[in-house]
Amino acid sequence: MTEAVRYSVSLEQPEAHLYRVTCTVPEPDPSGQEFALPAWIPGSYMIREFARHVVSIRAESRGRPVRIEKLDKHTWRAAPAAGPLWVSCEVYAWDLSVRAAHLDTTHAFFNGACVFLRVQGQEDTPCALEILRPEGARYRNWRVATAMPRQGAKPWGFGTYAAADYDELIDHPVEIGDFTLASIRAGGVPHDIAITGRHEADISRLERDLKRLCEHHIRFFGNPAPMKRYLFLITAVGEGHSGLEHRASTALLCARDELPRAGEERMSESYRNFLGLASHEYFHTWNVKRIKPAAFAPYDLDRENYTTLLWAFEGITSYYDDLALVRCGLIGAKDYLELLGRSITNCLRAPGRARQSLADSSFDAWIKYYRQDENSPNATVSYYGKGSLVALCLDLLIRDRTRGQKSLDHLMRALWLRHGRTGVGVDEDGIERLAEEVTGLKLGRHFEEWLRSTKELPLKALLATHGVNMQLRPAESAQDKGGKPAASKSTGGLAMLGVRARLEHEDAAVTHVLEGGAAQAAGIAAGDVIVAVDGLRPGKTGLDALLARRHPGERVTIHAFRRDELMNFEVKLTRVEADTCVLAESAGANRLREHWLGRRSD
C-alpha cells in the first residue's frame, strides 16, 4: 500500500496573516523531488500566481537541511534525498475571497490550491492533512469546518483529515474559527451550514429553504446525490457577493444583510439574491465538478486550460440557479420573470455583445472576463449572462418544437449519465451533438448563430411561445435594473451621458465610457473626474441628479480633471435606448409555460 503524502497546516502568526504549511514525502524522486504550487484554482479562470504568497521555503531529510532551488515562478526542486523529504513554507494569507486564503485573529480560511505544494509525479498518491490547533486563549472556541473526510479528527475538530489524491486535497476548502453551525438532510445526504462573521440570520428559515433547494437539485439530476456529505461555508461581511464550487462544498461570500432575518417572512430582494447564489454553486456539484469539459479532465494547474464551453458550464448553471427557485416554490413566477428581465437588461446594455461571440468569451475568460478594464463593456460579453440567455433560448426552442416532450432538462440529465457519472470529459462539440441526439432536432444553425456569431437572440419570439410577453422600455435612472414596469408614465426619455461613474468625494469619477454614447463623442475618457456640469458640482447625489431634468438633445458643459489637468467638454446629451426589459405572463393558460416553470410535472 502506497504511503500517503503528509501535509500539516498551522496558524503560525494570525496577526501577521501567516500560515506554516509542511509537506512530507515518504519516497521522494531519487534524482531530486520537484514541487509546484497551482497557478490557478478550478472554477475561477484566471492565472492567480499563488506562489507569490510564499514568503519562505526550506527542506530537510532525516533532520538535515536539503538544498531547495526555485526553477520557475511556481516550481521548486529539492536536492536528492535518501529518506523521507520534509518541506516547510510560510504562506501569506490576506485575500478575503472565496478563491484564495485569509488569516487573522478572527478566523482562518484557505483553499488548498493556495497553500499545498503539489508533489510532481505523485499527484495520484493518497494525502493526509493535519490541521493544528492555534495556541492562545482567544482561539479556544475555534473549530474546523471542511467536507474533507476525517481520519482521526473529531467532528468539527482539529486533527487529521484524508484525501484520495492531490486533486481531492485542494477541492475541500477549510474554515477555522468560532462559526455558527446548522445542519439539514437533503436527498438522504447530510448538509451542514457554517456561517462566519457577524450576522443575525434566521437559522431555521435558512435551513428550511436550503433543504428545499437542495432536494430540488438532487431530484433534477436523479438520486442518489454524488456526494456523501455537503457543506455550505458562508462568510458574512458588510459588502460582497461571490461563490466558488467544490465537489462536496461551496464557499460563499455574502453581505450579512442577504441572510434572512428573524421575524421577516417575506422574500426580500437581498435574500433572494443569496438563494440564487447558493443555487448556482450547488448546481455546479453536477455541472462542472463532474460534468466537465475534456479540457479540464484532468486539470493542468500550471497554465490556462482553454475551452469554448464555459457558456454551458457557467451559463447553463446561471440559467438554472433562479429557475430552481421558482420550480421549488421559494419564489413566485412574477419574481422569476423579474429576475429574468434583469438578466436580459444586463445583456442588452453591454455594447460588447456586438463585438464578441459567446464561444470567444468562453475561450478568452483567462485574459478578458477575469481581467476587466475600462473598455470591457464595449469589447466583451459575459458567458454567465448571455450564456444563461442562450440556455433559455435552447430550452424554450426544444420545448416548443417537441410540443413539450423534450427540454434542456433532458439534455442535462443525459450529460450527467454519459459524462458526470463516468468522468468522461465533454468534447468541444459534445453538448451540441448530444442535444440533437436527445431531442431529435436539427439545432446546428441555432448553435452557430447563438454561440459563434454576435446576432441578437430571438428572446421575444421564444418567450411568446410560452405565454410570456417581452417589452423593452427606456431606463428611468442609472439605478433602474429592469424587470419591472416603469414607475413613471413619462415618455420623453431619459437624457443619457453614456458613462458609468462612481462617487469620489463630491465628484464623479468615470469608470467606463460606453460605445456610441454622448461622452465618447465629446472626448470624455475613463479615469476623468467630473467636477462640474454647467457649473454645478455633482455632489453626493451624483450625475443622475444633475441630469434628471435635462432632455435628449440638450448641450451641457462638463469640467473634468484628467490627471492634474482641468479639461472642458461640450456634450450633446442623447436619448437613452429602450434596453430595459419587462416580462409578464400573457392572459390565459399556456401548457408549455406551466411545464417550464415547474407548476406541472413534465
N, C-alpha and C positions, 0 to 999 in steps of 0.2 A: 504493500500500500504506500502510495506517494505521501511523503510527509508534507504538511501544509507550510506555505509561506506565512510567517507570523508577523503581524503588524501590531503596533501599540500607538495610542494617542493619549497624550497628557496635556492638560490645560496649564501649560508651564507658567505663563505670565498673562493672565487675563487682562490686567491693567495695561499691558503693552501689546495686547492682541496677538500673542504668540503661542502657537501650538508646538509641541515637541512630538514628532512623528518618527517612529522607528520601523524598520523592515528587516526581518531576519530570514535569510535564505539558507536552508539546510544543505543544499547541494548546488553551490554556485558554479557557473561556467568555468572550467579549469583554465581557459585561455584569458579570463577576465570578464566578470559579470557586468553587463550593461543594465542601466535603469533609465526609465523615462517617465516624465510627468505629462499627462494628456495636454494637448494644445487647445482642446475644446471639450464641451460637455454635451453628450447626446440630448437632443431636444432644443438646443439653443445654437443656431447655426452661424457661429462666428468664431474665428480664431481668437482665443482669450489669453493665451500665453500664461497659464497658471504658474509656470516655472519662475516667472518674475517675482513671485512672492516667497520664493525660497531664500531665506536670509543666510543660512549656513548649512553645510553638509559635511559629514565625516563618516569614516568606515573603520570597522575593526574586525578581527578574526582571532578567536581564542585569546582575547584580551590584549591583542597587539594592534597598533594602528595599521591600516591598509591605505595606501595611496589611492585617491579617487580623483579623476580628472573629468572636466566637462568637455564633451565632444561637439555639442551644438547647443542651441538655445534651451533645449529641454531634455538633453540626454547626457548621462554620466557613465563612466566606465571605471570599475574598481580593478586594481591590480589582482593577478591570480592569487587565490587563497585556497589552502588545503582543506580547511574545515568550514563550518558554518560562517556565513558572512553577515555582519550586522551593520546596517546603515542608519544614521540618525540625521534628521534635518529639522531646522526651525522653519516654521511657515507663518508668515504674517497674514492675519485674517481680519480685515476691516471693510468688508463689502457686504452690506446688509441687503442681499438679494437672494432669490431662490436658486441661482445658478452658481453660487460661489461659497465663501466661508466667512464667518463672522465670530468674533470672540471679544467679550468684555466682562465686566464684573456682574452683569445682569443675566447673561445666558451665553451658550455656545451653539453654533450651528455649522455644519460642514457637509459639503458634497465630497464624496471620495475622489472624484476626478481632480479636485483642488489640492489634495493632501497626500494621496497614496502613490508612491512610486510603483511603476509597472516593472516587473522583473522580466526583461526581454528573454523570450524563448520559453518562459514558464507561465504564460498567461492562462493556460488551462489548469494549472495546479490549484488545488483547494487552498483557501485562505482562512486564517483565523485572526480576529481582531480583538485586542484587549483595550477597553476604554477605562482609563484610570480616574479614580475619584480625585478631584482637586482638594488641596488642603486648606483648612481655614473654616472658622465658624460661619462666615457668610455663605458658604456653599453646602451647609449641612442638609438642607432640604432639596438639593438638586437631584433630579432623576434623569434617566436616559430614555428617549423615545426614538425608535427606529424599527423598521419592518425586517431588518436583518435577523435571521434565525439565531436564537440564543444557544450558546454552548457553554453552559455553566453559569452564566449571568442569571440573576433572578429577574422576573418581570419588572420592567422599567428600571433595572438596576445597572450599576457599573459591573464590569467583568468581561467575560469573553463571549464573542459572537462569531458566527461562521458563515462563509460564503463558498459556493461550489467552485468559483473561479474569480479571476480579476474583474471580469465584466459584471458579475453579480456584486462584488465588493463595492464597486463605485456606483451601483444603481440603488443603494439604500442610503439616502441622506440621514443625518443624525442630528437631533435636537437635544441639548442638555440644559437643564435649568429647573426652575420652580414653575412648571406649567399647569394649566387646568387640563384635566383628563376626563374624557367621556367615552362611552362605548355603545355600539349597536351591533345587531346582526342583520345582514342583508344577503339573501340567497343562501342562507346557511353558513355564511362566512363572517367571522368576527371583524368588525371595522372599528378602529379606535380613532379618537379625535384629540389631539394635543394642541392647546392654544397657548402661545407665548405672548407676553405683552399685556399691558393694562387693557381691560375690557369689562363690559357689563352685559355680556351676552346671555340670552335666554337659552341655556344649555338644553333644556327639554325640547324646545322648539327646533333647535339646530339638529338634535338627534333625530327627531321625528321627520324633518324634511330631508335630511341626508339619507336616511333609511329608505324613504320613498323613492328618492332619485336613484340611489344605487341599485335598488331592486329592479327599477325600470331598465337600467342599462344591462343588468345581468340577464333579464328576460329577453331583451332585444337580441343579444348575441346567442343566448341559449345557455341553460345550466349544463354543467357546473361552471362557476366562475373560474378563471385561470389562476387565481392566487388563493392560498390557504388563509391569508390574513391580509388586511389592508389598513393603512394608516394615513390620516389627514394631518399633516404638520402645518399648522396655521400660525403665522406671525402677525399680530395685530399692531399697527403703527398709526401715526397721525394721518399720513397720506401714502397710498401705494395700492397697486392692483396688478399682480402678476402671479404666474404659477409655472411649475415645471413638473412634468410627468415622470414617473418611475414605475418599475414592474409591479410593485406592491404598495406603493405610496405616492403621495404628491406633496410638494412643498408649495404652500400658498402664502402670499404676502398681501394683506388687505388693510384698508383703512378700518380702524376699530368701529367706526360708525356703520360699516357694512354688515356687521354681525347683528342678529336680531336682538332687540331689547325686550326685557321682561315687561309684560303687560301690553305689548304692541302686537296686536293680532293681524293688522293689515299687512299686505306685502309692500314694503317700501321700495322705492326705486333702488336704493343702495343695497338692500338685502337681495333684491332680485339680481343685481349685478354680481354679488358674491356667489349666489347659487349657480349662475351661468358660468362663472369661473370654475367652481368645483365640478360642475357637469362636464365642462371641457376637458379638464385634466383627468377625470375619471374615465371618460370615453377613450382617452389615449391608452388606457390599460390594454385595450384591444388594438386600437388603430394607431400604430407607430411603435408601440412597445413590442407587439407580437406580429401584427400585420405590418411589415416594414418594406421599404424599397430594397431591391437587391443590392443597391449601392451601400446600404447600411448593414449588410449581412456578410461578414461581421463589420463592425465599425473600425475604421482606421483613425485612431485618436491622435496621430501625428500631423494630420493635414486635412484639408477640406474634402468632404465626401459629396460629390456633385450628383444631383438628381433633379429632374423636371417635375417630380411628383409631390412636392410639398403642397401644391394646390389641393391634393387629395388628402394628405395626412394631416394637414392643418386646416385646410378649407372645409373639407367634409366634416371634420370634427367641430369646426366653428358653426357649421350648419346645424348639426345635431345638438349642440350644447343648449341652445334656447328652445329648440323644438322639443327636447326631452322634458323641459319644464312644463309645457302645456300638455304634453301627452300623459304625464304622470299626475296632472292635476294641481301642480304647485302654483301655476298662473292660468289665467283665462285666455281665450282666443284673442280678445281685444288687446291684452297686454302683449301677447306674442306678436301680433301684427304691428304693434307699435315698435317693438324691438327690430322686427324685420324691416320696417320702414326706415328706421335709423341706419341699418346696415346698408340699405340701398342708397340713402342720402350720402353716407360717407364715401361710397364708391363714386357717385356722380360728382362729388365735389373734389375729386382727385384728378387734376388735368393729366397726370401721368398715365392714366388708363388708356389714353390715345397714343402713348409712346412705347409702352412695354407690354408684351403679352404675358399671360399668366404662366406659361411654361418658362419663359425667360426670367420672370420674377422668382420662380422657384429655384432655378439654376443659379441665379445671382444673389441669392439670400446672403451668402457669405460676405459679399462686398457692398451690398446695397441696403437690403431690408434692415439688417442689424447695424448698419453704419449710416444712419440717416444724417443728412446735412440740409442746408438751407434750400437746395434745389430738389430735394426728394419728392415733394408733392407734384412737381412738374415733370418728373422723369420716371417715376416708378408707380407700380400698382401693388397693393398688398395681396399676397397669396392667401392670407387669412380672410380678408374681407371679400375680395372678388371671388376667391376660391369657394367661399360659403354660398355665394350667389350662383356660381356655376353648379354647385351641388343642388341648390334649389331648382334651377332650371332642368337639370338632369332628372331629378325626382319627379317634378311635375310633368315633364315630357313623357317619361316612361309610364306614369300613371294614366295620362291621357291617351297615349297610343295603344296601351294594352287594356283600356277600359277598367283600370283599377286592379288588374290581375297581377301586375308586377310593379315594382318600385325600386328606389335606391336602397330601401331596407333589404330587399332580396340580394342585391349586389353585395352589400356589406356582410351579410351572413355567408355568402359564397366565398368572399375574401377570407373570412375567418376560418372556414372549414378547409380551404385549399392552402392558405398561407399562414394564418395565425396559429393554428393547431400543429401544423407541420414544421414551422420555422423556415419554410422556403421563401426567399425574398421575392418581391414583386418586380418583374421586369418593367422597363420604362413604358412599354405599351401594354402591360399586363392588365391594367384596370379597364382600358378601352376594349380589349379583346374579351375579357370576362363579362363586361357589361352587355355586349352583343350576344354572347353565349347564353347568359341568364335570361335576358329579356326577349330574344328572338328578333330584335330590331336592328336596323342598319343605322348606326349612330356616328359613323366616321365623319360625315360632313359637319355635324354639330360639334364634335370634339375639335375638329380642325379650326372652326370659327371661334369657339369659346376658349380654347387653350392656346392656340398658336397664331392668333390674329388679335387685332385690337378692336374688332367690331363690337358694337353695343349688344348687350344681352337682350333677348326677347322677353324681358320680365313681365311687361304689361300683358302681352298676349297669353303667356303661360299661366299667369295668376288668374286671368279671366276664365280659363278653362276649369278652374277650381273655385269659382264663385267669389273671387276677391277682386275688388276694384282698386286700381292703382292710379293715383293722381299726383301730379307734380305742381308745386307752388313755389313762389319766391320765399327765401328765408326772411324772417321778421327781425332778426338781430344776429349778431355773431354767436350768441348762445343758443340759437334755435337748432336743435339736433335733428329735427324732423320726427316723423312717426305720428304726429298729432295734427289735427286741423288747425288752420290759422286762428290765432286768438283775436285778430282784428279783421274787419271786413274791408279794410283799405286795399285798393287795387293799384295804387300809384307805384308801388315797388320801392324797395329799399335802395338808397344810393350806396354804391359799393366802391371802396378804395382798392380792394384786391390785395390785401396783406393779411398776414397773421402776426400778431404782436403780443408782447407781454408787458405788464405794467412794471416800470422801473422808476421807483420813487413816484413822481407825478408826471412822468413822461412815458411814451410808448416806444419800446424797443422792438424793432421789426425783426421777426424771426424768419419769415418766409414772404416772398413776393410771388404772387400767383400768375401763371402764364396767361397772357392776354388781358390782364387787368389794367385799371387806370394807373396804378402806382408804377407798374413796369413800364408803361408807355411814357410816363413822366421822368423816369430815371431813378426812382427810389430803389434802394438795394437792401438786402438782408444785412443786418448789423447797424443800419441807420437808427438813430434815436430821435423820434419825432418830439419836438418840444413845443410846437405851436401849430394850430390850424386857424388860418385867418386871424392870427394874433392872439389866440387863446390857448392856454396850456391844456393838454389832455386831462390832467388832474387824476384823482383817484377813480373817477367814473370811466376813464379811458376814452379811446377814439369813438366808440359806439355812441356815447352821449353827444359828442361834438358833431357827429354826422347824422344824428337821428332826425333832425329837421331839414336836412338837405334833400335835394331831389336829383334824380339822374340827369346829367347834362350840365349841372351847375359846375362852376370853376371855383376852386379853393386854392389858397396859397399855403403851402406847408413849409415850415422851417424845421430842419433836422441836422443833427450833428453826425458827420461821417468821420470817425476817429476824432480828431480835435478841430475839424473844420466845420463851420456853420454853413449849411447849404440851403438854397431856396428852390422850391419846386412849384410849378403851376400845374395843377391837376384838374382834369375834367372827369368828374365822377361818372361812373357807368351804372346801368341798371343791373341789379342782381338777377342772375338767371333763375329760372324755375327748376331748381335742382333739389328741392326738399320734398321727400316722398311721404305720402299719406296712404295707408292701406285700410280698407274696410270691407267687411263681408257684404256681398250683394244680397238683396232680398230673395227669399225662397230657399228651399232645401237644395243642397248640392252634395251628392253622394261622394264624389271624389274629395271634396273639401273635408267632409266628416272623417273619411278614412285617413286622409293626410294628417289631420290634426289629432288623430287618435281618439276621436269621440265615438268611433265604432271600430271594431276589430276588423283586420283585413280578411 
